[in-house]
């Protein structure tokens, strides 16, 4: 039941990877929440001004609002998946230490947690990339509305 220092040192070295992953994904979540805040603020601004919007630009405004809504949903998904990735990385670290302390043979569980962690991160990144595509679509609608030119 007692692990020696010589047994814990390799576990500490192994746990460095998930700790770095937590740090990196935390920064990614920060970026995503900033983007979500901007999308929500922009949607609230457009929705608040919608009743006074001239009839000829109402369709463009509605298109922007729909795009912003899709962006917000995509970012919520991305943030959720990234958060799940961080949670699984934390569970992975705990599992590594429990394995060392109590000599559990749970390599299959550790592998599954690691795969889940990375799969969640990949899903978050895909949703984040889709959000970037949607933000360009919103910019296109706004530029076309403002300039009267198709891009």
N, C-alpha and C positions, 0 to 999 in steps of 0.2 A: 504494500500500500504506500510505502514511502519511496519517493523517487530521489535518486541522488542528484547532485549538481551536474555530474557528468551525463546523466540521462536527460536533464532538463535543458542543457545548453543546445543540443540539436533541435529540440522542440522550439526553443526561443528563436533559433535561426530560421526554422521553417515558418514560424508565425510572422516573420517580418513581411513576407509577400502579401498576406491578407491585410496586414496593418497599412501597408503602402496603398493597397487597393482601396481601403476605406478612405484614406486621405484624398486620393485622386477623385474618387466618385463623389466625395463630399464637395469638392470644388465644382464638379460637373452639376451637382444638384443646385448649388448656389447660382450657377449660370442659368439653369433651367427655371428656377424660381424668379429670377430677374426678368427673364423673357415672359414668363406667365404674368407677372405683375404689369408689364408693359402692354401685353395683349388685353388684359382685363381693363386697364385704365383707358386704352384706346377705344375699346368696345363701349365702355360706359360713356365716354365723351361723345361718340357718334350716336349712341342711343338717346342720350339726353338732348342732342341737337336735332334729332330726326323730325320731331313735329314741325320745326321751322325750316326744314330742308325744302328747297324748291322742288316742285314736282318732277322736273327734268333730271334731277340728280338723285331722286329717291331710290331708283333701282340700283344705281351704283353703290349707294350707301348701304342698302340691304345686302348687296353682294359682299361688301367689305365686312359687314356684321356677321354674315354666315361664315366667311373665311376666318374671322377672329374667333368665332365660337368653335370651329373645327380645330384651330390652333390651340385654344385653351384646353380642349379635350385631349389633344395629342400630348401637350405638355404635362397635363395631369397624369396621363398614362406613363410618360417617360419618367416623371418624378417618382411615381409609385414603383416602377420597375427598378430604378436606380436605388431607391430606398430599400427595396427587397434585397438587392445585391449587397448593400452594406450590412443589412441584418444577417444575411447568410454568411458573409465574411466574418462577422462577430461570432456566430454560432460555430463556424469552422475553427476559429482560434480556440474557443472553449473546448471543442471536441478534441483538438490536438493536445491540449493540456490534460484533459481527463484521460485520454489514451495513455499518456506518459505516467500520470499519477497512479492510475488504477490498473494499468496494463490490460486495457480493453483491446480486443481485436475487432475494430470497427472500420477497417480500411474501406469497405464498401460504402459505409455511411459518410465518411470523410470525402470520398470520391464523389458521391451523389451531391453533397452540399457544395463542393467546389464547382461541379458542373452546373448546378442550379444558380450559383452566384454569377458565373460567367454568362450563362444563358439570359439571366435577368439583365445583366449589363448590356449585352448585345441587343436585347429588345428595347432597352432604354435608349440606346444610341440610334437604333433604327427609327424610333418614334421622334427623337430629337431631329434627325435628318429630315424627316417628313415635315416637321414643324418649320424648318428653314425653307423648305420648298413652298409651304403654304404662305409664309411671310412674304416671299417674292410675289406670289399671286396677289396678295393684298396690296403690295406696292404697285403692281401693274394696274390694278383697278383704280387706285387712287391717282396714279399718273395719267391714266387715260381720261379720268373724270376731270382732272385739273387742266390738262392741256388740250383735250379734244382729239388727241392723236392716239392711234393704236400702236402698241408696242409688241 
